[in-house]
Amino acid sequence: MRAGEQVYAVSSAMVHQVVRVKPPELAALYARGAVETRGERYPLCHLGQLLGGAATAEPAESYSTVLLLRSGNHRAALHIDE
């Protein structure tokens, strides 16, 4: 996965689902602060911000990728650039 120019890896065992969303849906997810699916809540954060950088803007017509991650009882929705 990528945030800005940096490339990172995450264990595939942690990836519960990969979600592609359009800009209006992504804005709504950020407004709620989480992705909710199948009765589970995944707090949402952009990978760049999580690592102390800035979130990068996506072109208005493109889809964005959000990874739904799980490790034990912990859950997170991670918005990535690629």
N, C-alpha and C positions, 0 to 999 in steps of 0.2 A: 504494500500500500504506500501511498505517497501523500505528503503534506508539503506544499511548496516545492522546493527542489530536493528535499530529503526523502529517501526511501526507507521504509521500515518493514519489519516482518512480524507476523503474529501467528501463533500456532493454529493450524486449521481445526484442531480439536476445540478451540474456543469459539469458533465462528458458528453461531446458531443459524443465521440467515443473512443473506445479502439483499438489500432493498434498494431499488432505483426509484427516485422520486423527482417530480417536476418542481420547479421553484416555488409555486404557491403552496404545495403540500409541505415542502421543506420549511418554509416560513411558519406555517401552522405548527409544525413539530417543535421548532425553536420556541415559539410562543408558549407552548405547553411545557417545554423543557424536557420532554421525553417522548419515546415511541412506545405505544401500547399495542400489544398484539397477543392474542390467545390468552387474555387475562394476566399477562405479565407486563411489568413496566421496566423500560430500559432508559435510564437517564441519558440525555443527549449532550454530546460535546463534539466540537471540531477537533480533529487530531492536532492541528497546528496550535490551537489555543491550549490544549491539554499539555503540550510540550513546551509551553512558554512563548510561542510565537504568535502569529496572527492567522486568522482564518482567511483563506483566499476566496475571492468572489468568483462564482461560476457564471458563464454567459446565460442570459435570461432564457434562452430556448433549450438549454441542455438539461439533461437529467443529472442528478447528484447521486452519489453512492453512500449508503449508510450501512455499516456492518453492525449486526446485532451480536454481541459477544456475551458468553457465559463462562463462568469459572466457579464451580460449586454453587453457592447461593448468590454470588455477585453477578450483576448484569450491567451492561453499558451499551449504548448506541453510539457508534463512532462515525462521524461524518468525515469522509476522506476525500482528497482531491482525485485520487485514481486508485 
